[in-house]
Amino acid sequence: MGDASIIFFLTALAIAVTILHTFLKQAGRDEFAYLTLVVGVSIGLIKVLPIIKELFNGVESVFKLY
Amino acid sequence: MSSIAAIIPIIALAVIAAIISVFLQQSKLPVMAIIAALATGAIIFLRLLPSFSELISLFENIALKSGLNSYYFIVVIKVIGIAYIAEFGAQLCRDAGQGAIALKVEIAAKVAIMLMAMPIASALLQSVLRLLQ
């Protein structure tokens, strides 16, 4: 069953990444600032991936697609 | 039977996710809005799946009672499944601004559906030919 907490996790992740990005950019570390964006997107995708897999498996079994 | 109780959390989830997506687009990570939309769509459909399976089994009962060939009914169910899953992916691509990729997903789904429906079309043609002879 779907669990809605992933959406709030993604929001918190985006807020944290935004703050870190702004902080690092102020400190003059532009390369690390960009790296935080990459890491944030990667963590978000990794967290969402199992839900997508579950959805596809569920659709496959309910609609008899084999 | 449980769908009336299940619809209110779905509406609440959708509205909250829409508000959060608008907020995420303003942040430094606008990609997260698309990921959140993906997660929301998946969660809502995962919650709908039990009702869907109940509905399909009810329709299957009706189809069995009417003496329909169960092969045709299963093809219809498969077509609905493919259409939904392709629409899900295509709409997400379109929301991300990639209309061209969305069109390719839709073409792939149309080809798959056409391939699945071809045996039924040929059976129909054969029965028409049998009537003509």
N, CA and C atoms of all chains as a GROMACS GRO file, in nm:
protein
  597
    1MET      N    1   0.084  -0.121   0.000
    1MET     CA    2   0.000   0.000   0.000
    1MET      C    3   0.087   0.125   0.000
    2GLY      N    4   0.034   0.231  -0.061
    2GLY     CA    5   0.110   0.354  -0.070
    2GLY      C    6   0.121   0.424   0.064
    3ASP      N    7   0.239   0.476   0.088
    3ASP     CA    8   0.263   0.548   0.211
    3ASP      C    9   0.297   0.692   0.174
    4ALA      N   10   0.221   0.788   0.227
    4ALA     CA   11   0.232   0.926   0.181
    4ALA      C   12   0.355   0.997   0.238
    5SER      N   13   0.427   0.934   0.331
    5SER     CA   14   0.536   1.006   0.398
    5SER      C   15   0.651   1.038   0.303
    6ILE      N   16   0.658   0.965   0.190
    6ILE     CA   17   0.767   0.990   0.094
    6ILE      C   18   0.760   1.132   0.040
    7ILE      N   19   0.637   1.188   0.025
    7ILE     CA   20   0.624   1.323  -0.030
    7ILE      C   21   0.684   1.425   0.066
    8PHE      N   22   0.658   1.404   0.195
    8PHE     CA   23   0.714   1.497   0.293
    8PHE      C   24   0.865   1.482   0.303
    9PHE      N   25   0.912   1.357   0.286
    9PHE     CA   26   1.057   1.337   0.283
    9PHE      C   27   1.120   1.413   0.167
   10LEU      N   28   1.055   1.408   0.050
   10LEU     CA   29   1.110   1.478  -0.067
   10LEU      C   30   1.110   1.629  -0.044
   11THR      N   31   1.005   1.680   0.022
   11THR     CA   32   1.001   1.824   0.051
   11THR      C   33   1.116   1.864   0.143
   12ALA      N   34   1.134   1.785   0.250
   12ALA     CA   35   1.242   1.816   0.344
   12ALA      C   36   1.377   1.809   0.275
   13LEU      N   37   1.393   1.711   0.187
   13LEU     CA   38   1.519   1.696   0.113
   13LEU      C   39   1.544   1.821   0.027
   14ALA      N   40   1.438   1.868  -0.041
   14ALA     CA   41   1.454   1.985  -0.127
   14ALA      C   42   1.490   2.109  -0.046
   15ILE      N   43   1.426   2.123   0.072
   15ILE     CA   44   1.456   2.239   0.156
   15ILE      C   45   1.601   2.233   0.203
   16ALA      N   46   1.645   2.114   0.249
   16ALA     CA   47   1.782   2.099   0.298
   16ALA      C   48   1.882   2.128   0.186
   17VAL      N   49   1.853   2.076   0.066
   17VAL     CA   50   1.945   2.098  -0.045
   17VAL      C   51   1.950   2.245  -0.083
   18THR      N   52   1.833   2.312  -0.080
   18THR     CA   53   1.831   2.455  -0.112
   18THR      C   54   1.915   2.535  -0.015
   19ILE      N   55   1.901   2.503   0.115
   19ILE     CA   56   1.977   2.576   0.216
   19ILE      C   57   2.127   2.551   0.198
   20LEU      N   58   2.164   2.423   0.180
   20LEU     CA   59   2.305   2.389   0.162
   20LEU      C   60   2.362   2.457   0.038
   21HIS      N   61   2.282   2.458  -0.070
   21HIS     CA   62   2.327   2.518  -0.196
   21HIS      C   63   2.354   2.666  -0.178
   22THR      N   64   2.260   2.735  -0.112
   22THR     CA   65   2.278   2.879  -0.089
   22THR      C   66   2.400   2.906  -0.001
   23PHE      N   67   2.415   2.823   0.104
   23PHE     CA   68   2.526   2.838   0.198
   23PHE      C   69   2.660   2.820   0.127
   24LEU      N   70   2.671   2.714   0.047
   24LEU     CA   71   2.797   2.686  -0.021
   24LEU      C   72   2.827   2.790  -0.127
   25LYS      N   73   2.721   2.842  -0.189
   25LYS     CA   74   2.744   2.943  -0.292
   25LYS      C   75   2.794   3.073  -0.228
   26GLN      N   76   2.739   3.106  -0.109
   26GLN     CA   77   2.785   3.224  -0.038
   26GLN      C   78   2.931   3.209   0.002
   27ALA      N   79   2.972   3.083   0.035
   27ALA     CA   80   3.109   3.058   0.077
   27ALA      C   81   3.204   3.052  -0.041
   28GLY      N   82   3.148   3.063  -0.164
   28GLY     CA   83   3.235   3.063  -0.281
   28GLY      C   84   3.271   2.927  -0.333
   29ARG      N   85   3.204   2.819  -0.282
   29ARG     CA   86   3.233   2.683  -0.328
   29ARG      C   87   3.126   2.642  -0.429
   30ASP      N   88   3.138   2.691  -0.550
   30ASP     CA   89   3.033   2.665  -0.648
   30ASP      C   90   3.028   2.518  -0.688
   31GLU      N   91   3.146   2.451  -0.693
   31GLU     CA   92   3.147   2.312  -0.737
   31GLU      C   93   3.077   2.223  -0.635
   32PHE      N   94   3.098   2.252  -0.503
   32PHE     CA   95   3.028   2.173  -0.401
   32PHE      C   96   2.881   2.205  -0.401
   33ALA      N   97   2.846   2.331  -0.431
   33ALA     CA   98   2.706   2.369  -0.437
   33ALA      C   99   2.634   2.289  -0.544
   34TYR      N  100   2.698   2.274  -0.661
   34TYR     CA  101   2.637   2.195  -0.768
   34TYR      C  102   2.626   2.049  -0.727
   35LEU      N  103   2.730   2.001  -0.654
   35LEU     CA  104   2.730   1.861  -0.611
   35LEU      C  105   2.613   1.831  -0.518
   36THR      N  106   2.577   1.927  -0.433
   36THR     CA  107   2.462   1.902  -0.344
   36THR      C  108   2.334   1.880  -0.426
   37LEU      N  109   2.320   1.955  -0.536
   37LEU     CA  110   2.201   1.936  -0.620
   37LEU      C  111   2.198   1.794  -0.676
   38VAL      N  112   2.315   1.749  -0.724
   38VAL     CA  113   2.321   1.614  -0.783
   38VAL      C  114   2.287   1.509  -0.679
   39VAL      N  115   2.346   1.525  -0.559
   39VAL     CA  116   2.321   1.426  -0.452
   39VAL      C  117   2.174   1.428  -0.411
   40GLY      N  118   2.115   1.549  -0.405
   40GLY     CA  119   1.975   1.558  -0.367
   40GLY      C  120   1.884   1.487  -0.466
   41VAL      N  121   1.906   1.511  -0.595
   41VAL     CA  122   1.824   1.444  -0.697
   41VAL      C  123   1.843   1.294  -0.690
   42SER      N  124   1.970   1.249  -0.668
   42SER     CA  125   1.996   1.104  -0.662
   42SER      C  126   1.923   1.040  -0.544
   43ILE      N  127   1.930   1.106  -0.426
   43ILE     CA  128   1.863   1.047  -0.309
   43ILE      C  129   1.712   1.041  -0.334
   44GLY      N  130   1.656   1.148  -0.393
   44GLY     CA  131   1.513   1.148  -0.421
   44GLY      C  132   1.474   1.035  -0.514
   45LEU      N  133   1.551   1.016  -0.621
   45LEU     CA  134   1.520   0.909  -0.718
   45LEU      C  135   1.532   0.772  -0.653
   46ILE      N  136   1.636   0.753  -0.570
   46ILE     CA  137   1.656   0.622  -0.507
   46ILE      C  138   1.541   0.591  -0.411
   47LYS      N  139   1.489   0.696  -0.344
   47LYS     CA  140   1.378   0.674  -0.252
   47LYS      C  141   1.248   0.643  -0.326
   48VAL      N  142   1.231   0.702  -0.447
   48VAL     CA  143   1.105   0.684  -0.520
   48VAL      C  144   1.103   0.552  -0.596
   49LEU      N  145   1.222   0.504  -0.634
   49LEU     CA  146   1.230   0.385  -0.720
   49LEU      C  147   1.152   0.263  -0.669
   50PRO      N  148   1.163   0.224  -0.539
   50PRO     CA  149   1.087   0.106  -0.495
   50PRO      C  150   0.936   0.123  -0.510
   51ILE      N  151   0.886   0.248  -0.493
   51ILE     CA  152   0.742   0.270  -0.507
   51ILE      C  153   0.699   0.246  -0.651
   52ILE      N  154   0.782   0.294  -0.746
   52ILE     CA  155   0.749   0.274  -0.888
   52ILE      C  156   0.750   0.125  -0.921
   53LYS      N  157   0.849   0.055  -0.865
   53LYS     CA  158   0.858  -0.090  -0.890
   53LYS      C  159   0.734  -0.160  -0.837
   54GLU      N  160   0.692  -0.119  -0.716
   54GLU     CA  161   0.573  -0.179  -0.656
   54GLU      C  162   0.450  -0.152  -0.742
   55LEU      N  163   0.442  -0.027  -0.793
   55LEU     CA  164   0.327   0.010  -0.878
   55LEU      C  165   0.323  -0.077  -1.002
   56PHE      N  166   0.438  -0.091  -1.069
   56PHE     CA  167   0.439  -0.169  -1.193
   56PHE      C  168   0.405  -0.316  -1.166
   57ASN      N  169   0.460  -0.370  -1.055
   57ASN     CA  170   0.427  -0.509  -1.022
   57ASN      C  171   0.279  -0.524  -0.993
   58GLY      N  172   0.221  -0.425  -0.921
   58GLY     CA  173   0.079  -0.432  -0.890
   58GLY      C  174  -0.006  -0.425  -1.014
   59VAL      N  175   0.028  -0.333  -1.106
   59VAL     CA  176  -0.049  -0.321  -1.230
   59VAL      C  177  -0.037  -0.449  -1.312
   60GLU      N  178   0.084  -0.505  -1.314
   60GLU     CA  179   0.104  -0.629  -1.389
   60GLU      C  180   0.016  -0.741  -1.336
   61SER      N  181   0.003  -0.750  -1.204
   61SER     CA  182  -0.074  -0.863  -1.150
   61SER      C  183  -0.223  -0.835  -1.158
   62VAL      N  184  -0.266  -0.708  -1.141
   62VAL     CA  185  -0.410  -0.680  -1.142
   62VAL      C  186  -0.466  -0.689  -1.283
   63PHE      N  187  -0.392  -0.632  -1.382
   63PHE     CA  188  -0.443  -0.632  -1.519
   63PHE      C  189  -0.396  -0.752  -1.600
   64LYS      N  190  -0.338  -0.850  -1.531
   64LYS     CA  191  -0.298  -0.977  -1.594
   64LYS      C  192  -0.203  -0.958  -1.711
   65LEU      N  193  -0.111  -0.862  -1.699
   65LEU     CA  194  -0.007  -0.842  -1.801
   65LEU      C  195   0.113  -0.927  -1.762
   66TYR      N  196   0.146  -1.022  -1.842
   66TYR     CA  197   0.264  -1.102  -1.807
   66TYR      C  198   0.369  -1.094  -1.915
   67MET      N  199  -1.697  -0.106  -0.222
   67MET     CA  200  -1.762  -0.081  -0.092
   67MET      C  201  -1.674   0.007  -0.005
   68SER      N  202  -1.542  -0.014  -0.014
   68SER     CA  203  -1.452   0.067   0.069
   68SER      C  204  -1.405   0.192  -0.005
   69SER      N  205  -1.458   0.212  -0.130
   69SER     CA  206  -1.404   0.320  -0.210
   69SER      C  207  -1.447   0.456  -0.157
   70ILE      N  208  -1.567   0.463  -0.093
   70ILE     CA  209  -1.613   0.593  -0.042
   70ILE      C  210  -1.524   0.638   0.072
   71ALA      N  211  -1.484   0.544   0.158
   71ALA     CA  212  -1.395   0.580   0.268
   71ALA      C  213  -1.254   0.608   0.217
   72ALA      N  214  -1.218   0.549   0.100
   72ALA     CA  215  -1.081   0.562   0.052
   72ALA      C  216  -1.062   0.686  -0.032
   73ILE      N  217  -1.172   0.752  -0.073
   73ILE     CA  218  -1.154   0.863  -0.167
   73ILE      C  219  -1.108   0.990  -0.096
   74ILE      N  220  -1.145   1.006   0.031
   74ILE     CA  221  -1.110   1.131   0.101
   74ILE      C  222  -0.960   1.142   0.124
   75PRO      N  223  -0.890   1.035   0.173
   75PRO     CA  224  -0.744   1.047   0.182
   75PRO      C  225  -0.676   1.072   0.048
   76ILE      N  226  -0.735   1.017  -0.060
   76ILE     CA  227  -0.674   1.039  -0.191
   76ILE      C  228  -0.684   1.185  -0.232
   77ILE      N  229  -0.802   1.245  -0.208
   77ILE     CA  230  -0.818   1.387  -0.244
   77ILE      C  231  -0.723   1.472  -0.161
   78ALA      N  232  -0.714   1.443  -0.030
   78ALA     CA  233  -0.627   1.520   0.057
   78ALA      C  234  -0.482   1.509   0.012
   79LEU      N  235  -0.441   1.385  -0.020
   79LEU     CA  236  -0.304   1.361  -0.066
   79LEU      C  237  -0.275   1.439  -0.195
   80ALA      N  238  -0.371   1.437  -0.287
   80ALA     CA  239  -0.349   1.504  -0.416
   80ALA      C  240  -0.335   1.654  -0.397
   81VAL      N  241  -0.422   1.713  -0.314
   81VAL     CA  242  -0.417   1.859  -0.296
   81VAL      C  243  -0.286   1.898  -0.227
   82ILE      N  244  -0.248   1.822  -0.123
   82ILE     CA  245  -0.123   1.854  -0.052
   82ILE      C  246  -0.004   1.838  -0.146
   83ALA      N  247  -0.006   1.734  -0.227
   83ALA     CA  248   0.105   1.712  -0.320
   83ALA      C  249   0.112   1.823  -0.424
   84ALA      N  250  -0.004   1.874  -0.469
   84ALA     CA  251  -0.003   1.984  -0.567
   84ALA      C  252   0.058   2.109  -0.505
   85ILE      N  253   0.019   2.138  -0.380
   85ILE     CA  254   0.074   2.257  -0.314
   85ILE      C  255   0.224   2.242  -0.296
   86ILE      N  256   0.267   2.122  -0.253
   86ILE     CA  257   0.410   2.097  -0.230
   86ILE      C  258   0.487   2.108  -0.361
   87SER      N  259   0.426   2.061  -0.472
   87SER     CA  260   0.495   2.068  -0.601
   87SER      C  261   0.519   2.212  -0.643
   88VAL      N  262   0.419   2.298  -0.620
   88VAL     CA  263   0.438   2.441  -0.653
   88VAL      C  264   0.551   2.499  -0.569
   89PHE      N  265   0.555   2.457  -0.440
   89PHE     CA  266   0.661   2.505  -0.352
   89PHE      C  267   0.798   2.454  -0.399
   90LEU      N  268   0.802   2.329  -0.442
   90LEU     CA  269   0.931   2.270  -0.483
   90LEU      C  270   0.984   2.335  -0.611
   91GLN      N  271   0.891   2.380  -0.697
   91GLN     CA  272   0.938   2.444  -0.820
   91GLN      C  273   1.011   2.576  -0.791
   92GLN      N  274   0.981   2.637  -0.676
   92GLN     CA  275   1.046   2.763  -0.641
   92GLN      C  276   1.183   2.740  -0.580
   93SER      N  277   1.209   2.616  -0.533
   93SER     CA  278   1.334   2.592  -0.463
   93SER      C  279   1.449   2.578  -0.565
   94LYS      N  280   1.567   2.550  -0.514
   94LYS     CA  281   1.682   2.534  -0.603
   94LYS      C  282   1.678   2.401  -0.677
   95LEU      N  283   1.580   2.317  -0.644
   95LEU     CA  284   1.575   2.182  -0.698
   95LEU      C  285   1.439   2.158  -0.765
   96PRO      N  286   1.413   2.224  -0.878
   96PRO     CA  287   1.280   2.208  -0.940
   96PRO      C  288   1.253   2.068  -0.991
   97VAL      N  289   1.361   1.988  -1.007
   97VAL     CA  290   1.341   1.849  -1.050
   97VAL      C  291   1.261   1.772  -0.946
   98MET      N  292   1.277   1.815  -0.819
   98MET     CA  293   1.210   1.743  -0.711
   98MET      C  294   1.058   1.751  -0.726
   99ALA      N  295   1.009   1.858  -0.792
   99ALA     CA  296   0.864   1.868  -0.814
   99ALA      C  297   0.816   1.753  -0.901
  100ILE      N  298   0.895   1.719  -1.004
  100ILE     CA  299   0.856   1.608  -1.093
  100ILE      C  300   0.864   1.476  -1.017
  101ILE      N  301   0.969   1.460  -0.936
  101ILE     CA  302   0.982   1.335  -0.859
  101ILE      C  303   0.866   1.321  -0.762
  102ALA      N  304   0.827   1.434  -0.700
  102ALA     CA  305   0.714   1.429  -0.606
  102ALA      C  306   0.585   1.395  -0.679
  103ALA      N  307   0.568   1.449  -0.801
  103ALA     CA  308   0.447   1.416  -0.879
  103ALA      C  309   0.445   1.269  -0.914
  104LEU      N  310   0.563   1.215  -0.948
  104LEU     CA  311   0.575   1.071  -0.979
  104LEU      C  312   0.535   0.988  -0.858
  105ALA      N  313   0.590   1.024  -0.741
  105ALA     CA  314   0.560   0.949  -0.619
  105ALA      C  315   0.411   0.958  -0.586
  106THR      N  316   0.352   1.078  -0.604
  106THR     CA  317   0.210   1.095  -0.573
  106THR      C  318   0.123   1.009  -0.663
  107GLY      N  319   0.154   1.010  -0.793
  107GLY     CA  320   0.076   0.928  -0.886
  107GLY      C  321   0.086   0.781  -0.849
  108ALA      N  322   0.208   0.737  -0.816
  108ALA     CA  323   0.227   0.596  -0.782
  108ALA      C  324   0.150   0.560  -0.656
  109ILE      N  325   0.154   0.648  -0.554
  109ILE     CA  326   0.087   0.617  -0.427
  109ILE      C  327  -0.064   0.610  -0.448
  110ILE      N  328  -0.118   0.708  -0.524
  110ILE     CA  329  -0.263   0.710  -0.545
  110ILE      C  330  -0.306   0.584  -0.620
  111PHE      N  331  -0.230   0.544  -0.722
  111PHE     CA  332  -0.273   0.427  -0.797
  111PHE      C  333  -0.255   0.299  -0.715
  112LEU      N  334  -0.150   0.295  -0.631
  112LEU     CA  335  -0.134   0.178  -0.545
  112LEU      C  336  -0.252   0.164  -0.451
  113ARG      N  337  -0.308   0.278  -0.405
  113ARG     CA  338  -0.425   0.270  -0.318
  113ARG      C  339  -0.549   0.228  -0.394
  114LEU      N  340  -0.553   0.257  -0.526
  114LEU     CA  341  -0.670   0.223  -0.605
  114LEU      C  342  -0.669   0.077  -0.650
  115LEU      N  343  -0.550   0.014  -0.650
  115LEU     CA  344  -0.538  -0.120  -0.709
  115LEU      C  345  -0.632  -0.224  -0.649
  116PRO      N  346  -0.652  -0.230  -0.515
  116PRO     CA  347  -0.745  -0.330  -0.462
  116PRO      C  348  -0.887  -0.313  -0.516
  117SER      N  349  -0.934  -0.185  -0.524
  117SER     CA  350  -1.068  -0.162  -0.579
  117SER      C  351  -1.074  -0.206  -0.724
  118PHE      N  352  -0.966  -0.178  -0.798
  118PHE     CA  353  -0.960  -0.217  -0.939
  118PHE      C  354  -0.972  -0.368  -0.953
  119SER      N  355  -0.899  -0.441  -0.868
  119SER     CA  356  -0.899  -0.586  -0.883
  119SER      C  357  -1.037  -0.642  -0.848
  120GLU      N  358  -1.104  -0.578  -0.749
  120GLU     CA  359  -1.241  -0.619  -0.714
  120GLU      C  360  -1.335  -0.598  -0.833
  121LEU      N  361  -1.322  -0.479  -0.894
  121LEU     CA  362  -1.408  -0.444  -1.009
  121LEU      C  363  -1.386  -0.542  -1.124
  122ILE      N  364  -1.259  -0.577  -1.148
  122ILE     CA  365  -1.229  -0.666  -1.260
  122ILE      C  366  -1.286  -0.804  -1.234
  123SER      N  367  -1.279  -0.850  -1.108
  123SER     CA  368  -1.334  -0.983  -1.081
  123SER      C  369  -1.486  -0.982  -1.094
  124LEU      N  370  -1.551  -0.869  -1.057
  124LEU     CA  371  -1.697  -0.860  -1.077
  124LEU      C  372  -1.732  -0.867  -1.225
  125PHE      N  373  -1.655  -0.791  -1.307
  125PHE     CA  374  -1.681  -0.793  -1.451
  125PHE      C  375  -1.655  -0.932  -1.510
  126GLU      N  376  -1.554  -0.999  -1.453
  126GLU     CA  377  -1.522  -1.133  -1.501
  126GLU      C  378  -1.640  -1.228  -1.476
  127ASN      N  379  -1.703  -1.211  -1.359
  127ASN     CA  380  -1.820  -1.294  -1.328
  127ASN      C  381  -1.930  -1.272  -1.430
  128ILE      N  382  -1.958  -1.142  -1.462
  128ILE     CA  383  -2.062  -1.110  -1.559
  128ILE      C  384  -2.028  -1.172  -1.694
  129ALA      N  385  -1.900  -1.157  -1.733
  129ALA     CA  386  -1.858  -1.208  -1.864
  129ALA      C  387  -1.871  -1.360  -1.870
  130LEU      N  388  -1.839  -1.427  -1.757
  130LEU     CA  389  -1.852  -1.573  -1.755
  130LEU      C  390  -1.998  -1.615  -1.768
  131LYS      N  391  -2.087  -1.540  -1.700
  131LYS     CA  392  -2.229  -1.575  -1.704
  131LYS      C  393  -2.288  -1.554  -1.842
  132SER      N  394  -2.236  -1.451  -1.915
  132SER     CA  395  -2.291  -1.424  -2.047
  132SER      C  396  -2.235  -1.520  -2.152
  133GLY      N  397  -2.145  -1.608  -2.112
  133GLY     CA  398  -2.093  -1.707  -2.205
  133GLY      C  399  -1.993  -1.652  -2.304
  134LEU      N  400  -1.933  -1.536  -2.270
  134LEU     CA  401  -1.832  -1.478  -2.358
  134LEU      C  402  -1.703  -1.559  -2.348
  135ASN      N  403  -1.630  -1.567  -2.457
  135ASN     CA  404  -1.500  -1.633  -2.454
  135ASN      C  405  -1.408  -1.553  -2.361
  136SER      N  406  -1.351  -1.620  -2.261
  136SER     CA  407  -1.277  -1.546  -2.158
  136SER      C  408  -1.148  -1.487  -2.215
  137TYR      N  409  -1.101  -1.540  -2.330
  137TYR     CA  410  -0.980  -1.484  -2.391
  137TYR      C  411  -1.000  -1.339  -2.429
  138TYR      N  412  -1.118  -1.307  -2.487
  138TYR     CA  413  -1.145  -1.170  -2.530
  138TYR      C  414  -1.152  -1.076  -2.411
  139PHE      N  415  -1.212  -1.124  -2.302
  139PHE     CA  416  -1.224  -1.039  -2.185
  139PHE      C  417  -1.086  -1.006  -2.127
  140ILE      N  418  -0.997  -1.107  -2.123
  140ILE     CA  419  -0.863  -1.084  -2.069
  140ILE      C  420  -0.787  -0.984  -2.155
  141VAL      N  421  -0.810  -0.990  -2.288
  141VAL     CA  422  -0.744  -0.892  -2.376
  141VAL      C  423  -0.791  -0.751  -2.344
  142VAL      N  424  -0.921  -0.735  -2.319
  142VAL     CA  425  -0.973  -0.602  -2.285
  142VAL      C  426  -0.908  -0.551  -2.157
  143ILE      N  427  -0.897  -0.638  -2.057
  143ILE     CA  428  -0.835  -0.598  -1.930
  143ILE      C  429  -0.690  -0.558  -1.953
  144LYS      N  430  -0.618  -0.636  -2.035
  144LYS     CA  431  -0.477  -0.602  -2.062
  144LYS      C  432  -0.465  -0.468  -2.131
  145VAL      N  433  -0.558  -0.441  -2.226
  145VAL     CA  434  -0.553  -0.313  -2.297
  145VAL      C  435  -0.573  -0.198  -2.200
  146ILE      N  436  -0.667  -0.215  -2.106
  146ILE     CA  437  -0.690  -0.108  -2.008
  146ILE      C  438  -0.563  -0.087  -1.925
  147GLY      N  439  -0.498  -0.196  -1.884
  147GLY     CA  440  -0.376  -0.184  -1.804
  147GLY      C  441  -0.266  -0.112  -1.879
  148ILE      N  442  -0.244  -0.151  -2.004
  148ILE     CA  443  -0.138  -0.088  -2.084
  148ILE      C  444  -0.169   0.060  -2.104
  149ALA      N  445  -0.296   0.090  -2.134
  149ALA     CA  446  -0.333   0.230  -2.158
  149ALA      C  447  -0.310   0.313  -2.033
  150TYR      N  448  -0.346   0.258  -1.916
  150TYR     CA  449  -0.326   0.338  -1.795
  150TYR      C  450  -0.178   0.363  -1.770
  151ILE      N  451  -0.097   0.256  -1.776
  151ILE     CA  452   0.043   0.269  -1.736
  151ILE      C  453   0.118   0.360  -1.835
  152ALA      N  454   0.078   0.355  -1.964
  152ALA     CA  455   0.142   0.440  -2.063
  152ALA      C  456   0.101   0.586  -2.043
  153GLU      N  457  -0.026   0.606  -2.009
  153GLU     CA  458  -0.074   0.743  -1.985
  153GLU      C  459  -0.002   0.805  -1.866
  154PHE      N  460   0.021   0.721  -1.764
  154PHE     CA  461   0.093   0.765  -1.643
  154PHE      C  462   0.232   0.816  -1.681
  155GLY      N  463   0.306   0.736  -1.758
  155GLY     CA  464   0.441   0.776  -1.797
  155GLY      C  465   0.440   0.896  -1.890
  156ALA      N  466   0.348   0.895  -1.987
  156ALA     CA  467   0.346   1.002  -2.087
  156ALA      C  468   0.309   1.136  -2.023
  157GLN      N  469   0.214   1.132  -1.931
  157GLN     CA  470   0.171   1.257  -1.867
  157GLN      C  471   0.283   1.314  -1.782
  158LEU      N  472   0.361   1.225  -1.716
  158LEU     CA  473   0.474   1.274  -1.636
  158LEU      C  474   0.579   1.338  -1.726
  159CYS      N  475   0.606   1.275  -1.841
  159CYS     CA  476   0.703   1.332  -1.935
  159CYS      C  477   0.655   1.468  -1.983
  160ARG      N  478   0.523   1.478  -2.011
  160ARG     CA  479   0.469   1.604  -2.061
  160ARG      C  480   0.477   1.713  -1.954
  161ASP      N  481   0.452   1.675  -1.827
  161ASP     CA  482   0.463   1.772  -1.717
  161ASP      C  483   0.606   1.819  -1.702
  162ALA      N  484   0.703   1.730  -1.732
  162ALA     CA  485   0.843   1.769  -1.722
  162ALA      C  486   0.886   1.853  -1.841
  163GLY      N  487   0.795   1.877  -1.936
  163GLY     CA  488   0.828   1.961  -2.050
  163GLY      C  489   0.882   1.886  -2.168
  164GLN      N  490   0.877   1.751  -2.165
  164GLN     CA  491   0.930   1.671  -2.274
  164GLN      C  492   0.816   1.608  -2.352
  165GLY      N  493   0.750   1.690  -2.433
  165GLY     CA  494   0.636   1.639  -2.509
  165GLY      C  495   0.674   1.534  -2.611
  166ALA      N  496   0.796   1.543  -2.664
  166ALA     CA  497   0.839   1.448  -2.768
  166ALA      C  498   0.852   1.307  -2.708
  167ILE      N  499   0.912   1.298  -2.587
  167ILE     CA  500   0.926   1.167  -2.524
  167ILE      C  501   0.789   1.110  -2.489
  168ALA      N  502   0.699   1.200  -2.444
  168ALA     CA  503   0.564   1.154  -2.410
  168ALA      C  504   0.496   1.093  -2.532
  169LEU      N  505   0.516   1.156  -2.649
  169LEU     CA  506   0.455   1.104  -2.772
  169LEU      C  507   0.510   0.966  -2.805
  170LYS      N  508   0.641   0.945  -2.782
  170LYS     CA  509   0.699   0.814  -2.810
  170LYS      C  510   0.640   0.707  -2.719
  171VAL      N  511   0.621   0.743  -2.592
  171VAL     CA  512   0.561   0.647  -2.498
  171VAL      C  513   0.422   0.609  -2.547
  172GLU      N  514   0.346   0.710  -2.593
  172GLU     CA  515   0.210   0.682  -2.639
  172GLU      C  516   0.212   0.594  -2.764
  173ILE      N  517   0.309   0.620  -2.853
  173ILE     CA  518   0.317   0.536  -2.974
  173ILE      C  519   0.348   0.392  -2.936
  174ALA      N  520   0.440   0.374  -2.838
  174ALA     CA  521   0.474   0.238  -2.796
  174ALA      C  522   0.352   0.167  -2.740
  175ALA      N  523   0.273   0.241  -2.661
  175ALA     CA  524   0.152   0.180  -2.604
  175ALA      C  525   0.052   0.144  -2.712
  176LYS      N  526   0.040   0.233  -2.814
  176LYS     CA  527  -0.055   0.204  -2.922
  176LYS      C  528  -0.014   0.081  -2.999
  177VAL      N  529   0.118   0.066  -3.023
  177VAL     CA  530   0.166  -0.053  -3.094
  177VAL      C  531   0.136  -0.178  -3.013
  178ALA      N  532   0.162  -0.172  -2.881
  178ALA     CA  533   0.139  -0.289  -2.797
  178ALA      C  534  -0.009  -0.327  -2.798
  179ILE      N  535  -0.097  -0.222  -2.789
  179ILE     CA  536  -0.241  -0.250  -2.786
  179ILE      C  537  -0.287  -0.309  -2.919
  180MET      N  538  -0.235  -0.251  -3.028
  180MET     CA  539  -0.273  -0.299  -3.161
  180MET      C  540  -0.233  -0.445  -3.178
  181LEU      N  541  -0.111  -0.478  -3.131
  181LEU     CA  542  -0.062  -0.614  -3.142
  181LEU      C  543  -0.150  -0.710  -3.064
  182MET      N  544  -0.200  -0.661  -2.949
  182MET     CA  545  -0.282  -0.745  -2.864
  182MET      C  546  -0.422  -0.763  -2.923
  183ALA      N  547  -0.470  -0.658  -2.994
  183ALA     CA  548  -0.607  -0.663  -3.046
  183ALA      C  549  -0.615  -0.732  -3.181
  184MET      N  550  -0.501  -0.757  -3.244
  184MET     CA  551  -0.502  -0.813  -3.380
  184MET      C  552  -0.570  -0.950  -3.388
  185PRO      N  553  -0.545  -1.044  -3.293
  185PRO     CA  554  -0.615  -1.172  -3.301
  185PRO      C  555  -0.767  -1.156  -3.300
  186ILE      N  556  -0.819  -1.058  -3.220
  186ILE     CA  557  -0.964  -1.038  -3.215
  186ILE      C  558  -1.013  -0.988  -3.350
  187ALA      N  559  -0.938  -0.893  -3.410
  187ALA     CA  560  -0.980  -0.839  -3.540
  187ALA      C  561  -0.980  -0.949  -3.644
  188SER      N  562  -0.879  -1.036  -3.641
  188SER     CA  563  -0.875  -1.142  -3.742
  188SER      C  564  -0.987  -1.243  -3.718
  189ALA      N  565  -1.022  -1.267  -3.591
  189ALA     CA  566  -1.134  -1.358  -3.563
  189ALA      C  567  -1.264  -1.300  -3.616
  190LEU      N  568  -1.281  -1.167  -3.600
  190LEU     CA  569  -1.401  -1.100  -3.650
  190LEU      C  570  -1.408  -1.113  -3.802
  191LEU      N  571  -1.292  -1.090  -3.868
  191LEU     CA  572  -1.289  -1.101  -4.014
  191LEU      C  573  -1.324  -1.242  -4.060
  192GLN      N  574  -1.272  -1.341  -3.984
  192GLN     CA  575  -1.299  -1.479  -4.023
  192GLN      C  576  -1.447  -1.512  -4.008
  193SER      N  577  -1.510  -1.460  -3.902
  193SER     CA  578  -1.652  -1.490  -3.886
  193SER      C  579  -1.734  -1.421  -3.994
  194VAL      N  580  -1.691  -1.301  -4.037
  194VAL     CA  581  -1.760  -1.233  -4.147
  194VAL      C  582  -1.747  -1.314  -4.275
  195LEU      N  583  -1.626  -1.367  -4.297
  195LEU     CA  584  -1.604  -1.449  -4.418
  195LEU      C  585  -1.692  -1.574  -4.415
  196ARG      N  586  -1.705  -1.632  -4.293
  196ARG     CA  587  -1.788  -1.753  -4.280
  196ARG      C  588  -1.934  -1.721  -4.311
  197LEU      N  589  -1.978  -1.599  -4.272
  197LEU     CA  590  -2.116  -1.559  -4.301
  197LEU      C  591  -2.136  -1.542  -4.451
  198LEU      N  592  -2.034  -1.490  -4.518
  198LEU     CA  593  -2.048  -1.463  -4.661
  198LEU      C  594  -2.054  -1.591  -4.744
  199GLN      N  595  -1.987  -1.695  -4.694
  199GLN     CA  596  -1.982  -1.817  -4.775
  199GLN      C  597  -2.114  -1.896  -4.770
   0.00000   0.00000   0.00000
